[in-house]
Every structure is written in structure tokens, then in C-alpha cells.
Amino acid sequence: MVPPDSVNARWVTFNHAPYRLRQLHSGDESRLQDFFHSHSRETVHLRYGYTFTSMSRERAHCLVDIEEDRGVALGIFSVVAHDEILHAVGRYCVESNRSAEIAFVVRESKRRCGMATTLLHELARCAGAHGIDLFRAYVLRENYPMRRLFERYHPAVAEDLEGGSLEYVIKVRDINRISPRAT
């Protein structure tokens, strides 16, 4: 569905600093592990819905090396001395041929500068080009920043009665209609 490296790597700017936006790939496992270990307990809980304390290399490999028909995983990196440091991840995983589950996590020190919004728009561009109409996001009720992000796009919201979370259903075309800078 999505060819490898379908996202052209490019420079993006947040708070007047350059960052690299690109697709994750095998070889990024240790970067993802380092990124995971930078998270506070609260971030792990809000992002994953439960607390766990480590990420194995095997789990990291599964998260960075998504099969081309299963979805897309993107990262935003700073480049320091020829090495990349991961600051944000956005991904979607295909649920059916017309919908995908979407998720994000942003390093605590890089929040509220537009990284999740940029990732959402890039993922929507990819998804729309590959026939995906809907994104679903499962967000814990107390994760207000992520809720605000999705609520900008007029989603249908249904409560998840089992886990105290909300399910957002967002039309990809609604994301693509709004400029990331306008949000």
C-alpha cells in the first residue's frame, strides 16, 4: 500500500531550530529506545495507556520497520554531530483498507511547538494518497494536549467504556483541508 520511504525526508523548523522529518526505518531501533527512555512515567501512561519501563530491541524494530502494506511511521529528529536524536514519532497502522489507527508521542521538552500537528498532516497526506479515509485515535481522557489536537479537526467522538479513554474518528480529508500552520 505505502511504498518504502514514501515520505521524502525534509527539513522543518520548530521554535526557529531545524529538524529532520523522515520515515522511520530499520536502523532506528536504538534511537527509538533512547527516545522511549527519555519519557516520564506520565508520558508512558498517557501514550501507551499503561506503564512499562523498557523497550526491547525487538519491540523497537517492530515499531520502526513497518511493513509497507501496514502503515507509516515518521520521526522528527535533530541532527547533532552527524547523529540523529529522535524528538517525536507519529504513525498510523492500517485497520482496514479505508481506515487506520493513528498515534503520537513527543519528547516532553519539545511539546507545544507543533511537532504532533506536523506529523498528523504528513500522515494524512500519505494516507489520503493511499485511499485511507478515516483515522481513529484512542486517547486517555486526561491527555488534554492530544485531545485538543484531534478536536481541531471536528472528529466524531465515542467514549471507550472499558478504559476511560475516548475514541476520535477523524476524516483524513478534514485534516488535509486545514494548513498545519493554521491550527
N, C-alpha and C positions, 0 to 999 in steps of 0.2 A: 504494500500500500504506500508507504513512505520510503523512497529510496534512501540509502545511507548518505549521510551528510547533505540532506536536502535543504538544510539551513546554511546559508552562506555565512561563514564567520565574518564578523564585522565589529568595529569599534563603536561603543555607545558611551555617553557621558552622563554621570550622576554626580551632583554636587561639584561640578567643574573638574572632575577627575575622569580619565579614560579607563574604560573596562572593555574586556573582550566578551562578546556574546557569541556562543557557538554551541553546536551539538555535542553532547557527552558521548564518549566512545570508550572502548576498552583501552586501558592505559590511564584512565581517570580514577581507577579504584582507590588508590591511596589519597588522592585529592578529596574524594568523597568521604573517605574515612576521617581524614583530618577535619573536614567541614563538619561532619557529624559530631566529632569530639569537641568542637567549639561551642556546641549548643548547651544552653542551660537546661535543667530538668523541665522547667516550664515550657520551653520551646519544644522539647521532645514530646511532652504530653500534648501540647496544642496541635502539633503537626501530625503525630502518629496516633493519638488517642489513648496511648498507654505509655508507660515509662519502661524503657530498656536502656542499658548502659553501654552497649558495644555494638559495633557493626563489623561483621566478619568480612574478609576479602571476598568470599563467595557471594554474600548478600550485596556488597558494593558492586561486584561485577554484574549481577542481575539488574541492578538499578541504572548502571551506566551503559550497558551494552544491550539495548532493547532491540528485539528482532524487528526488522523493517515493517512487518505487517501488524505489529502490536502497538506501535505508538512512537512518540518522540520524547526525548529528554534533553533539555537545554540547560546550560550553565552560564553564569556571568562571572568572569574572572578578572582579577587584577594581575598584571604581569610585573614581577619583581625579579631582577637578575636572571632573566631567561627562564623563570619558573612561573607557573600559573597558580594563583590562590583562588579557590572557589568561594564565592560570596552568596550566590543564590542559585536555586535549582527550581525549574518548572518542568512538569511532564504531563503528558496525557497517555493513557492506556486505553486502547480500543475495547469497548464493551460489546458493541455490535457494529455492523457496517455503517451505521449512521450516528452513533454516539460514542463518547469516550469519557472516562473519569479523569479529572484534572486535579493537580495538587502542586503546592509550592512550599518552599521554606527559604527564608532569607536570614543571613547572619545577623545577630542582634545589633551589632554596631553599624549595620548598613540599612536598617529599616527606615521606612518613610521617606525614601528618596526616589521611589519609582521603579525599583527593580522588578517587583512582582507584576506591576502593570505592564512593563515592557515585555516580560516573559509571557504574560497572558495574551497580549496582542500578537506576538510572534507565533505562539502555539495556535491561536485562532487562524492566523494566515495559513499555516501549514495544514491545519485540519480542514479548513474550507476548501483548499486546493485538492484535498483528497476525499471529498464527499462526506465529511463528518458534519452533521447539522447541529448536534447538541453536545454541550459539556455538562457533566454532573460533578459537583463538588460536595464533599461531606465535611462539614466544619463544626467543631465543637461550639456550643452556644457561647462559651466565654471567650472565644477567639474573635474579638471585635475587629481587629485590623483586617483579617481575612474576610469577615462578613461584609465590612464596608467596601472592600474591593469588589466582591461579587455583586453587591446591591447596586452598584453604579450602572449595571447592565440590565436592569429590570428583570431579574430572574423570577421564575416560579419557585416558591419555597415550600417544602413539606417537612414537617418535623419527623425526625428519626426517633421513634418512641423507645427504642432499645438502648441507645447510648447517650441521650442528652445532647444530640447533635442535630444540625439542620442539613437538609439536602437542598442544594441550589441547582436548578436546571436552567442553563443559560443557552440561548440560541447563538451559535457561532456568528451568524450574520449581524447580530446586535453588537457584538464585540468589534467586528470588523468595520462597523459604521462609525464608531467613535474613535477619534485620534487618541493615541496614548498620551499625548501632551495635554489633551483637553480634559482628562479625567482627574 
